[in-house]
Amino acid sequence: MVLPPLQLLLLIIIIRIDDFVEITGFMKLIIFSAPSGSGKSTIINALLKENLRMEFSISATSRPPRGTEQNGVEYYFLTADEFRSRISKGDFVEYEEVYEGRFYGTLKSEIERIDRKGNATVFDVDVKGGLNIKKQYGDAALTIFIMPPSIEELRRRLEGRGTDAPDVIDERVRKAEYEISFASEFDKIVVNDNLQEATEEAGRIVRQFLDR
């Protein structure tokens, strides 16, 4: 079928606009990192409920699904061999082998999926993963470190959960001290001394980033 000149021209324009969106996109990434017990997940969940055109990044993992978990909902489930193959292809923006054969990571295709919808991608990752994403995406990425008011207060919060043995808490505190050493490399630091105030501050930072 031969299209009339005007329809053909409109089709070419639409295709070129689609290509432009695909190349440039909205492409804004918001990366949160924090020690366990800092209130990061609570802050992220509160911001996701606001009308900010943000979507949480679904991670990939090589562990099997648990309970009612579904592929593409809680995680993208891959076998260890599939995960390694995709690493070799450069499909991940960041990944970690937490122990032998057990991988977690963020697929580049996940960022592209969210970007195509015109949404900013939100990450909850460890400090090294967050800084690695920032290194790759530069000014398109905003890194926010949620800081506990003190190590002593962090320990008190972890003990208050009543879910971890003392040796586990000691390990979490040691890890927190290590993670805090990277805080100065983040774009913004939000001290969570008061959860509501910290959430409001994080919201202001995110809005400024999205509006620029």
Residue frames as a rotation matrix with the C-alpha (Angstrom) as fourth column:
MET 1
0.578 0.816 0.000 0.00
0.816 -0.578 0.000 0.00
0.000 0.000 -1.000 0.00
VAL 2
-0.512 -0.713 0.479 1.33
0.717 -0.662 -0.220 3.43
0.474 0.230 0.850 -0.97
LEU 3
0.025 0.495 -0.868 0.52
0.865 -0.446 -0.230 6.21
-0.501 -0.745 -0.439 1.51
PRO 4
0.748 0.248 0.616 -0.47
0.522 -0.792 -0.315 9.68
0.410 0.557 -0.722 0.30
PRO 5
-0.121 -0.914 0.388 2.38
0.372 -0.404 -0.836 12.23
0.920 0.043 0.389 0.70
LEU 6
0.029 0.168 0.985 0.79
-0.684 -0.716 0.142 13.96
0.729 -0.678 0.094 3.72
GLN 7
0.924 0.342 0.169 0.19
-0.361 0.640 0.679 10.70
0.124 -0.688 0.715 5.62
LEU 8
0.565 -0.794 -0.225 3.71
0.632 0.591 -0.501 9.55
0.531 0.141 0.835 4.77
LEU 9
-0.211 -0.639 0.740 5.16
-0.042 -0.750 -0.660 12.82
0.977 -0.171 0.131 6.10
LEU 10
0.386 0.444 0.809 3.14
-0.817 -0.243 0.523 12.52
0.429 -0.863 0.269 9.33
LEU 11
0.974 -0.042 -0.222 4.31
0.107 0.950 0.293 8.93
0.199 -0.309 0.930 9.76
ILE 12
0.154 -0.987 0.054 7.96
0.574 0.045 -0.818 9.97
0.804 0.157 0.573 9.36
ILE 13
-0.157 -0.163 0.974 7.51
-0.500 -0.837 -0.221 12.79
0.852 -0.521 0.050 11.90
ILE 14
0.756 0.511 0.409 5.91
-0.613 0.336 0.715 10.41
0.228 -0.791 0.568 14.43
ILE 15
0.790 -0.514 -0.335 8.72
0.487 0.857 -0.168 7.87
0.373 -0.031 0.927 14.00
ARG 16
-0.135 -0.908 0.398 11.36
0.343 -0.419 -0.841 10.54
0.930 0.023 0.367 14.46
ILE 17
0.119 0.253 0.960 9.63
-0.766 -0.593 0.250 11.89
0.632 -0.765 0.123 17.58
ASP 18
0.970 0.245 -0.001 9.50
-0.198 0.788 0.583 8.36
0.143 -0.565 0.813 19.01
ASP 19
0.417 -0.892 -0.172 13.20
0.663 0.428 -0.614 7.92
0.622 0.142 0.770 18.28
PHE 20
-0.201 -0.487 0.850 13.97
-0.181 -0.834 -0.521 11.23
0.963 -0.258 0.079 19.99
VAL 21
0.527 0.476 0.704 12.01
-0.783 -0.052 0.620 10.22
0.331 -0.878 0.345 23.11
GLU 22
0.944 -0.184 -0.273 13.74
0.227 0.964 0.138 6.84
0.238 -0.192 0.952 23.11
ILE 23
0.105 -0.990 0.098 17.19
0.589 -0.018 -0.808 8.48
0.802 0.142 0.581 22.95
THR 24
-0.524 -0.338 0.782 16.68
-0.252 -0.815 -0.522 11.40
0.814 -0.471 0.342 25.34
GLY 25
-0.033 0.626 -0.779 13.74
0.673 0.590 0.446 10.36
0.739 -0.509 -0.441 27.50
PHE 26
0.845 0.324 0.426 12.98
-0.144 -0.629 0.764 11.81
0.515 -0.707 -0.484 30.89
MET 27
0.293 -0.816 -0.498 15.93
0.511 0.574 -0.640 9.88
0.808 -0.067 0.586 32.35
LYS 28
-0.017 -0.326 0.945 16.08
-0.760 -0.610 -0.224 10.97
0.650 -0.722 -0.237 35.95
LEU 29
0.127 -0.083 -0.988 17.31
0.377 0.926 -0.029 8.60
0.918 -0.368 0.149 38.61
ILE 30
0.289 0.023 0.957 16.90
-0.782 -0.572 0.249 9.05
0.553 -0.820 -0.147 42.36
ILE 31
0.059 -0.458 -0.887 19.16
0.164 0.881 -0.443 6.87
0.985 -0.119 0.127 44.46
PHE 32
0.597 0.173 0.783 18.71
-0.718 -0.319 0.618 6.30
0.357 -0.932 -0.066 48.18
SER 33
0.008 -0.582 -0.813 21.29
0.258 0.787 -0.561 4.61
0.966 -0.205 0.156 50.39
ALA 34
0.212 0.064 0.975 21.49
-0.841 -0.496 0.216 4.29
0.497 -0.866 -0.052 54.17
PRO 35
-0.891 -0.455 0.001 22.49
-0.370 0.724 -0.582 1.97
0.264 -0.518 -0.813 56.98
SER 36
-0.287 0.783 -0.551 19.87
0.455 0.618 0.641 -0.50
0.843 -0.067 -0.534 58.17
GLY 37
-0.033 0.375 -0.926 17.61
0.997 -0.049 -0.055 1.20
-0.066 -0.926 -0.372 60.73
SER 38
-0.881 -0.398 -0.254 17.94
0.381 -0.917 0.116 4.71
-0.279 0.005 0.960 59.29
GLY 39
-0.077 0.949 -0.305 14.31
0.151 -0.291 -0.945 4.92
-0.986 -0.119 -0.121 58.11
LYS 40
-0.817 -0.353 -0.456 15.20
-0.358 -0.310 0.881 4.88
-0.453 0.883 0.127 54.41
SER 41
-0.846 0.507 0.163 12.44
0.497 0.642 0.584 2.48
0.191 0.576 -0.795 53.31
THR 42
-0.041 0.858 -0.511 9.79
0.859 -0.231 -0.458 4.46
-0.511 -0.458 -0.728 55.20
ILE 43
-0.195 -0.117 -0.974 10.91
-0.153 -0.977 0.148 7.70
-0.969 0.177 0.172 53.55
ILE 44
-0.966 -0.195 -0.167 10.99
-0.197 0.147 0.969 6.14
-0.164 0.970 -0.180 50.07
ASN 45
-0.605 0.791 0.091 7.52
0.792 0.588 0.161 4.62
0.074 0.170 -0.983 50.47
ALA 46
0.054 0.615 -0.787 6.11
0.564 -0.669 -0.484 7.95
-0.824 -0.418 -0.383 51.62
LEU 47
-0.435 -0.298 -0.850 7.56
-0.421 -0.767 0.485 9.76
-0.796 0.569 0.208 48.59
LEU 48
-0.994 0.053 0.095 6.30
0.109 0.557 0.823 7.10
-0.010 0.829 -0.560 46.18
LYS 49
-0.271 0.957 -0.100 2.74
0.907 0.219 -0.359 7.76
-0.322 -0.188 -0.928 47.39
GLU 50
-0.014 0.222 -0.975 3.00
-0.010 -0.975 -0.222 11.39
-1.000 0.006 0.016 46.28
ASN 51
0.808 0.393 0.438 2.20
0.431 0.111 -0.896 12.43
-0.401 0.913 -0.079 42.72
LEU 52
0.351 -0.797 -0.491 5.83
-0.437 -0.603 0.667 12.90
-0.828 -0.020 -0.560 41.66
ARG 53
0.837 0.003 -0.547 6.00
-0.520 0.314 -0.794 10.69
0.170 0.949 0.265 38.52
MET 54
-0.300 -0.930 0.210 8.40
-0.953 0.282 -0.112 8.27
0.045 -0.233 -0.971 40.20
GLU 55
0.788 0.497 -0.363 8.56
-0.489 0.864 0.119 4.50
0.373 0.084 0.924 40.02
PHE 56
0.394 -0.633 0.667 10.54
-0.679 0.289 0.675 2.06
-0.620 -0.718 -0.316 42.14
SER 57
-0.071 -0.544 -0.836 13.15
-0.927 0.345 -0.146 0.02
0.368 0.765 -0.528 40.31
ILE 58
0.893 0.340 0.295 12.57
-0.415 0.877 0.245 -3.75
-0.176 -0.341 0.924 40.42
SER 59
-0.062 -0.994 0.088 15.83
-0.921 0.091 0.379 -5.56
-0.385 -0.057 -0.921 41.06
ALA 60
0.487 0.074 -0.870 16.98
-0.515 0.829 -0.218 -8.82
0.705 0.554 0.442 39.51
THR 61
0.069 -0.471 0.880 18.09
-0.934 0.278 0.222 -11.72
-0.349 -0.837 -0.421 41.67
SER 62
-0.395 -0.264 -0.880 19.34
-0.615 0.788 0.040 -15.25
0.683 0.557 -0.473 41.25
ARG 63
-0.905 0.144 0.401 17.53
-0.263 0.551 -0.792 -16.53
-0.335 -0.822 -0.461 44.33
PRO 64
-0.719 0.693 0.042 14.32
0.539 0.519 0.663 -18.50
0.438 0.500 -0.747 43.79
PRO 65
-0.263 0.718 0.645 10.92
-0.407 -0.689 0.600 -16.89
0.875 -0.104 0.473 44.44
ARG 66
-0.987 0.010 -0.163 9.54
0.154 0.388 -0.909 -17.11
0.055 -0.922 -0.384 47.98
GLY 67
-0.483 0.865 -0.134 5.89
0.241 -0.015 -0.970 -17.70
-0.842 -0.501 -0.201 48.77
THR 68
0.483 0.801 0.353 3.66
0.650 -0.058 -0.758 -15.76
-0.587 0.596 -0.548 46.39
GLU 69
-0.090 -0.591 -0.802 6.46
-0.230 -0.771 0.594 -13.67
-0.969 0.238 -0.066 44.84
GLN 70
0.727 0.402 0.556 6.05
0.462 0.312 -0.830 -13.16
-0.507 0.861 0.041 41.10
ASN 71
-0.336 -0.863 0.378 8.57
0.864 -0.123 0.488 -12.46
-0.375 0.491 0.787 38.37
GLY 72
-0.545 0.048 0.837 8.50
0.537 -0.747 0.392 -8.81
0.644 0.663 0.381 37.41
VAL 73
0.609 0.754 0.247 6.66
0.210 -0.453 0.866 -7.80
0.765 -0.476 -0.434 40.59
GLU 74
0.936 -0.339 -0.099 8.93
0.051 -0.146 0.988 -8.29
-0.349 -0.930 -0.119 43.60
TYR 75
-0.098 -0.989 -0.110 12.01
-0.346 -0.070 0.936 -9.19
-0.933 0.130 -0.335 41.52
TYR 76
0.556 0.030 -0.831 13.12
-0.788 0.337 -0.515 -10.34
0.264 0.941 0.212 38.11
PHE 77
0.516 -0.307 0.800 14.07
-0.422 0.721 0.549 -13.93
-0.746 -0.621 0.242 38.88
LEU 78
0.483 -0.485 -0.729 17.05
-0.748 0.203 -0.631 -15.36
0.455 0.850 -0.265 36.99
THR 79
0.905 -0.357 -0.230 19.13
0.417 0.851 0.319 -18.46
0.082 -0.385 0.919 37.48
ALA 80
0.468 -0.815 -0.343 22.74
0.036 -0.370 0.928 -17.93
-0.883 -0.446 -0.144 38.53
ASP 81
-0.361 -0.606 0.709 23.88
0.729 0.291 0.620 -18.89
-0.582 0.740 0.337 35.03
GLU 82
0.357 0.570 0.740 21.42
0.881 -0.468 -0.066 -16.46
0.309 0.676 -0.669 33.43
PHE 83
0.932 -0.036 -0.361 22.62
0.162 -0.849 0.502 -13.74
-0.325 -0.527 -0.786 35.77
ARG 84
0.037 -0.999 -0.027 26.28
0.224 -0.018 0.974 -14.39
-0.974 -0.043 0.223 34.88
SER 85
-0.229 -0.068 0.971 25.43
0.957 0.169 0.238 -14.41
-0.181 0.983 0.027 31.18
ARG 86
0.683 0.579 0.445 23.71
0.647 -0.763 -0.001 -11.04
0.339 0.289 -0.895 31.44
ILE 87
0.660 -0.588 -0.468 26.65
0.084 -0.562 0.823 -9.65
-0.747 -0.582 -0.321 33.41
SER 88
-0.300 -0.850 0.434 28.96
0.539 0.224 0.812 -10.68
-0.787 0.477 0.391 30.57
LYS 89
-0.055 0.377 0.925 26.65
0.974 -0.185 0.133 -8.92
0.221 0.908 -0.357 28.09
GLY 90
-0.935 -0.349 0.068 26.79
0.317 -0.906 -0.281 -5.69
0.160 -0.241 0.957 30.10
ASP 91
-0.202 0.964 0.173 23.07
0.451 -0.066 0.890 -5.79
0.870 0.258 -0.421 30.89
PHE 92
0.442 0.364 -0.820 23.46
0.890 -0.063 0.452 -4.55
0.113 -0.929 -0.352 34.48
VAL 93
0.508 -0.258 0.822 24.02
-0.099 -0.965 -0.242 -1.00
0.856 0.042 -0.515 35.67
GLU 94
-0.310 -0.625 0.717 25.09
-0.904 -0.041 -0.426 -2.43
0.296 -0.780 -0.552 39.03
TYR 95
0.635 0.488 -0.599 25.14
-0.241 0.862 0.447 -5.83
0.734 -0.140 0.665 40.69
GLU 96
-0.155 -0.668 0.728 26.54
-0.980 0.012 -0.198 -7.65
0.124 -0.744 -0.656 43.69
GLU 97
0.086 0.101 -0.991 27.25
-0.041 0.994 0.097 -11.28
0.995 0.032 0.090 44.46
VAL 98
0.445 0.161 0.881 26.27
-0.793 -0.387 0.471 -11.34
0.417 -0.908 -0.044 48.12
TYR 99
-0.043 -0.620 0.783 27.64
-0.587 0.650 0.482 -14.86
-0.808 -0.439 -0.392 48.41
GLU 100
-0.860 -0.509 -0.035 28.58
-0.289 0.430 0.855 -17.54
-0.420 0.746 -0.517 45.91
GLY 101
-0.835 0.498 0.234 25.88
0.510 0.542 0.667 -17.92
0.205 0.677 -0.707 43.27
ARG 102
0.156 0.908 -0.388 23.50
0.955 -0.238 -0.175 -15.44
-0.251 -0.343 -0.905 44.91
PHE 103
-0.804 -0.472 0.362 23.31
0.581 -0.754 0.307 -12.25
0.127 0.457 0.880 42.88
TYR 104
0.354 0.849 -0.391 21.30
0.735 -0.512 -0.444 -9.04
-0.578 -0.130 -0.806 43.13
GLY 105
-0.748 -0.661 -0.061 21.43
0.487 -0.608 0.627 -6.20
-0.452 0.439 0.776 40.62
THR 106
0.180 0.756 -0.629 19.71
-0.067 -0.628 -0.775 -3.56
-0.981 0.182 -0.062 38.51
LEU 107
-0.102 -0.135 0.986 19.11
0.896 0.418 0.150 -4.20
-0.432 0.899 0.078 34.83
LYS 108
-0.909 -0.235 -0.343 19.63
0.051 -0.882 0.469 -1.34
-0.413 0.409 0.814 32.39
SER 109
-0.719 0.683 0.128 16.38
0.308 0.148 0.940 -2.43
0.623 0.715 -0.317 30.74
GLU 110
-0.028 0.708 -0.706 14.52
0.999 0.035 -0.004 -1.65
0.022 -0.706 -0.708 33.98
ILE 111
-0.431 -0.195 -0.881 15.70
0.323 -0.945 0.051 1.96
-0.843 -0.262 0.470 33.91
GLU 112
-0.993 0.042 -0.106 14.75
-0.114 -0.330 0.937 2.18
0.004 0.943 0.333 30.22
ARG 113
-0.463 0.877 -0.126 11.30
0.752 0.465 0.467 0.68
0.469 0.121 -0.875 30.93
ILE 114
0.090 0.482 -0.872 10.53
0.879 -0.450 -0.158 3.31
-0.468 -0.752 -0.464 33.57
ASP 115
-0.641 -0.431 -0.634 12.07
0.117 -0.872 0.474 6.13
-0.758 0.230 0.610 31.52
ARG 116
-0.914 0.311 0.259 9.86
0.290 0.058 0.955 5.32
0.282 0.949 -0.143 28.52
LYS 117
0.008 0.961 -0.277 6.82
0.950 0.080 0.302 5.92
0.312 -0.266 -0.912 30.74
GLY 118
0.087 -0.044 0.995 8.11
0.090 -0.995 -0.052 9.40
0.992 0.094 -0.082 31.59
ASN 119
0.967 0.254 0.002 8.82
0.002 -0.018 1.000 8.48
0.254 -0.967 -0.018 35.21
ALA 120
0.099 -0.937 0.336 11.91
-0.886 -0.237 -0.399 8.95
0.453 -0.259 -0.853 37.33
THR 121
0.363 -0.063 -0.929 13.51
0.120 0.993 -0.021 5.72
0.924 -0.104 0.368 38.56
VAL 122
0.470 -0.137 0.872 13.89
-0.844 -0.357 0.399 5.30
0.257 -0.924 -0.284 42.33
PHE 123
0.114 -0.545 -0.831 16.56
-0.011 0.835 -0.550 3.03
0.993 0.072 0.089 43.77
ASP 124
0.755 -0.074 0.651 17.16
-0.653 -0.009 0.757 1.58
-0.050 -0.997 -0.055 47.22
VAL 125
0.706 -0.593 -0.388 20.72
0.202 0.693 -0.692 0.27
0.679 0.410 0.609 46.95
ASP 126
0.564 -0.604 -0.563 23.91
0.750 0.090 0.655 -0.06
-0.344 -0.792 0.504 48.97
VAL 127
0.548 -0.331 -0.768 26.42
-0.108 -0.939 0.328 2.77
-0.829 -0.097 -0.550 48.96
LYS 128
-0.550 -0.832 0.070 28.74
-0.059 0.122 0.991 1.28
-0.833 0.541 -0.116 46.37
GLY 129
-0.359 0.514 0.779 25.89
0.899 0.415 0.141 0.40
-0.251 0.751 -0.611 44.03
GLY 130
0.670 0.674 -0.312 24.43
0.603 -0.739 -0.301 3.88
-0.433 0.013 -0.901 44.40
LEU 131
0.262 -0.665 -0.700 27.72
-0.306 -0.745 0.593 5.64
-0.915 0.059 -0.398 43.68
ASN 132
-0.682 -0.489 0.544 28.32
0.297 0.494 0.817 3.36
-0.668 0.719 -0.192 40.71
ILE 133
0.156 0.818 0.554 24.94
0.969 -0.017 -0.246 4.32
-0.192 0.575 -0.795 39.19
LYS 134
0.757 0.093 -0.646 25.77
0.150 -0.988 0.033 7.98
-0.635 -0.122 -0.762 39.77
LYS 135
-0.256 -0.950 -0.177 29.12
-0.130 -0.147 0.981 7.54
-0.958 0.274 -0.086 38.03
GLN 136
-0.645 0.023 0.763 27.41
0.663 0.512 0.546 6.11
-0.379 0.859 -0.346 34.96
TYR 137
0.136 0.857 0.497 24.49
0.970 -0.219 0.111 8.55
0.204 0.467 -0.861 34.72
GLY 138
-0.746 -0.612 0.265 26.08
0.569 -0.791 -0.224 11.75
0.346 -0.016 0.938 36.05
ASP 139
-0.944 0.327 0.050 23.73
-0.320 -0.865 -0.386 14.74
-0.083 -0.380 0.921 36.38
ALA 140
-0.247 0.891 -0.382 20.73
-0.499 0.221 0.838 12.60
0.830 0.398 0.390 35.43
ALA 141
0.136 0.220 -0.966 21.10
0.577 0.775 0.258 10.88
0.805 -0.593 -0.022 38.81
LEU 142
0.143 -0.028 0.989 20.55
-0.690 -0.719 0.079 12.26
0.709 -0.694 -0.122 42.31
THR 143
-0.215 -0.268 -0.939 22.10
0.433 0.836 -0.337 10.42
0.875 -0.479 -0.064 45.26
ILE 144
0.259 0.378 0.889 20.62
-0.675 -0.587 0.447 10.85
0.690 -0.716 0.104 48.73
PHE 145
-0.551 -0.466 -0.692 22.16
0.230 0.712 -0.663 9.37
0.802 -0.525 -0.285 51.86
ILE 146
0.578 0.756 0.307 19.79
-0.226 -0.213 0.951 8.93
0.784 -0.619 0.047 54.81
MET 147
-0.468 -0.883 -0.015 21.92
-0.086 0.063 -0.994 9.47
0.879 -0.464 -0.105 57.91
PRO 148
0.409 0.522 -0.748 21.05
0.746 0.281 0.604 8.31
0.525 -0.805 -0.275 61.43
PRO 149
0.863 -0.048 0.503 21.54
-0.232 -0.923 0.309 11.07
0.449 -0.383 -0.807 64.03
SER 150
0.015 -0.892 0.451 24.28
-0.999 0.003 0.040 8.98
-0.037 -0.451 -0.892 65.65
ILE 151
-0.479 -0.266 -0.836 25.61
-0.359 0.929 -0.090 5.44
0.801 0.257 -0.541 65.82
GLU 152
-0.989 0.114 0.093 24.26
-0.055 0.295 -0.954 5.21
-0.136 -0.948 -0.286 69.37
GLU 153
-0.232 0.962 -0.143 20.76
-0.736 -0.270 -0.621 6.12
-0.636 -0.038 0.771 68.20
LEU 154
-0.025 0.163 -0.986 21.03
-0.871 0.480 0.102 3.65
0.490 0.862 0.130 65.32
ARG 155
-0.845 -0.313 -0.434 21.93
-0.074 0.872 -0.484 0.87
0.530 -0.377 -0.760 67.75
ARG 156
-0.782 0.602 0.162 18.97
-0.262 -0.081 -0.962 1.85
-0.566 -0.794 0.222 69.95
ARG 157
0.022 0.812 -0.583 16.62
-0.971 -0.122 -0.208 1.63
-0.240 0.571 0.785 66.94
LEU 158
-0.254 -0.194 -0.947 17.97
-0.593 0.805 -0.006 -1.76
0.764 0.560 -0.320 65.90
GLU 159
-0.986 -0.099 -0.135 17.61
0.051 0.592 -0.805 -3.08
0.159 -0.800 -0.578 69.45
GLY 160
-0.574 0.819 0.001 14.08
-0.553 -0.387 -0.738 -1.64
-0.603 -0.424 0.675 69.60
ARG 161
-0.210 0.472 -0.856 13.01
-0.882 0.287 0.374 -3.76
0.423 0.833 0.356 66.64
GLY 162
0.028 0.147 0.989 13.46
-0.786 0.614 -0.069 -6.88
-0.617 -0.775 0.133 68.76
THR 163
0.906 0.372 -0.201 14.16
-0.405 0.629 -0.663 -8.98
-0.120 0.682 0.721 65.67
ASP 164
0.473 -0.814 -0.336 17.94
-0.215 0.263 -0.941 -9.41
0.854 0.518 -0.051 65.74
ALA 165
0.712 -0.352 -0.607 20.32
0.690 0.510 0.513 -11.14
0.129 -0.785 0.606 68.11
PRO 166
0.772 -0.423 -0.474 23.01
-0.024 -0.765 0.644 -8.97
-0.635 -0.486 -0.601 69.78
ASP 167
-0.244 -0.930 0.275 25.77
0.337 0.184 0.923 -10.29
-0.910 0.317 0.268 67.50
VAL 168
-0.033 0.329 0.944 23.67
0.999 -0.016 0.041 -9.46
0.029 0.944 -0.328 64.41
ILE 169
0.925 0.375 -0.069 23.11
0.380 -0.918 0.108 -5.94
-0.023 -0.126 -0.992 65.74
ASP 170
0.345 -0.884 -0.316 26.85
0.035 -0.324 0.945 -5.56
-0.938 -0.337 -0.081 66.34
GLU 171
-0.428 -0.491 0.759 27.49
0.728 0.311 0.611 -6.56
-0.536 0.814 0.224 62.72
ARG 172
0.392 0.662 0.639 24.86
0.892 -0.444 -0.087 -4.13
0.225 0.604 -0.765 61.44
VAL 173
0.899 -0.103 -0.426 26.43
0.116 -0.881 0.459 -1.31
-0.423 -0.462 -0.780 63.46
ARG 174
-0.109 -0.993 0.055 29.90
0.227 0.029 0.974 -2.12
-0.968 0.118 0.222 62.11
LYS 175
-0.306 0.071 0.949 28.49
0.945 0.148 0.293 -2.12
-0.119 0.987 -0.112 58.58
ALA 176
0.758 0.648 0.070 26.73
0.651 -0.759 -0.026 1.18
0.036 0.065 -0.997 59.27
GLU 177
0.500 -0.659 -0.562 29.99
0.027 -0.637 0.771 2.82
-0.865 -0.401 -0.301 60.29
TYR 178
-0.520 -0.676 0.522 31.52
0.513 0.242 0.824 1.64
-0.683 0.696 0.220 57.02
GLU 179
0.012 0.624 0.782 28.55
0.992 -0.108 0.072 2.90
0.130 0.774 -0.620 54.97
ILE 180
0.836 0.319 -0.447 28.56
0.434 -0.882 0.183 6.29
-0.336 -0.347 -0.876 56.71
SER 181
-0.074 -0.955 -0.287 32.17
0.298 -0.296 0.908 6.76
-0.952 -0.018 0.306 55.59
PHE 182
-0.642 -0.108 0.759 30.80
0.762 0.020 0.647 7.15
-0.085 0.994 0.070 52.03
ALA 183
0.262 0.915 -0.306 28.14
0.842 -0.372 -0.391 9.74
-0.471 -0.155 -0.868 52.92
SER 184
0.047 -0.312 -0.949 30.21
-0.044 -0.950 0.310 12.74
-0.998 0.028 -0.058 51.82
GLU 185
-0.905 -0.407 0.123 30.31
0.071 0.141 0.988 11.32
-0.419 0.903 -0.099 48.27
PHE 186
-0.229 0.911 0.342 26.52
0.960 0.270 -0.075 11.62
-0.160 0.311 -0.937 47.94
ASP 187
-0.415 0.141 0.899 24.80
0.455 -0.823 0.339 14.67
0.788 0.550 0.277 46.46
LYS 188
0.024 0.535 0.845 22.61
-0.641 -0.640 0.424 15.18
0.767 -0.552 0.327 49.52
ILE 189
-0.798 -0.192 -0.571 22.61
0.319 0.669 -0.671 13.99
0.511 -0.718 -0.473 53.12
VAL 190
0.096 0.871 0.482 19.35
-0.477 -0.385 0.790 13.88
0.874 -0.305 0.379 55.07
VAL 191
-0.916 -0.399 0.049 19.70
-0.206 0.361 -0.909 13.32
0.345 -0.843 -0.413 58.82
ASN 192
-0.014 0.954 -0.300 16.74
-0.007 0.300 0.954 11.32
1.000 0.015 0.002 60.11
ASP 193
-0.973 -0.227 0.030 16.43
-0.006 -0.105 -0.994 12.67
0.229 -0.968 0.100 63.64
ASN 194
-0.355 0.935 0.027 12.69
-0.308 -0.089 -0.947 13.14
-0.883 -0.344 0.320 63.15
LEU 195
-0.538 0.077 0.840 11.00
0.609 0.725 0.323 10.93
-0.584 0.685 -0.436 60.56
GLN 196
0.545 0.821 0.170 8.38
0.730 -0.365 -0.578 13.45
-0.413 0.439 -0.798 59.41
GLU 197
0.635 -0.366 -0.680 10.94
-0.338 -0.923 0.182 16.25
-0.695 0.114 -0.710 59.05
ALA 198
-0.472 -0.855 0.215 13.39
-0.210 0.346 0.915 13.96
-0.856 0.386 -0.343 57.25
THR 199
-0.200 0.502 0.841 10.65
0.837 0.534 -0.120 12.84
-0.509 0.680 -0.528 54.85
GLU 200
0.816 0.527 -0.236 9.70
0.372 -0.793 -0.483 16.45
-0.442 0.306 -0.843 54.13
GLU 201
0.238 -0.817 -0.525 13.34
-0.520 -0.563 0.642 17.40
-0.820 0.120 -0.559 53.54
ALA 202
-0.622 -0.433 0.652 13.86
0.231 0.694 0.682 14.44
-0.748 0.575 -0.332 51.20
GLY 203
0.244 0.819 0.520 10.68
0.857 0.069 -0.511 15.44
-0.454 0.570 -0.685 49.37
ARG 204
0.774 -0.012 -0.633 11.94
-0.130 -0.982 -0.139 19.01
-0.620 0.190 -0.761 48.86
ILE 205
-0.261 -0.960 -0.100 15.25
-0.443 0.027 0.896 17.72
-0.858 0.278 -0.432 47.51
VAL 206
-0.503 0.138 0.853 13.52
0.602 0.764 0.232 15.32
-0.620 0.630 -0.468 45.11
ARG 207
0.594 0.800 0.087 11.09
0.645 -0.409 -0.646 17.97
-0.481 0.440 -0.759 43.83
GLN 208
0.483 -0.501 -0.718 13.92
-0.449 -0.846 0.288 20.42
-0.752 0.184 -0.633 43.15
PHE 209
-0.587 -0.751 0.302 15.74
-0.190 0.490 0.851 17.72
-0.787 0.442 -0.430 41.20
LEU 210
-0.281 0.573 0.770 12.67
0.808 0.574 -0.132 16.73
-0.517 0.585 -0.625 39.18
ASP 211
0.705 0.658 -0.264 11.73
0.463 -0.709 -0.531 20.35
-0.537 0.252 -0.805 38.39
ARG 212
0.048 -0.757 -0.652 15.11
-0.231 -0.644 0.729 21.44
-0.972 0.116 -0.206 37.06
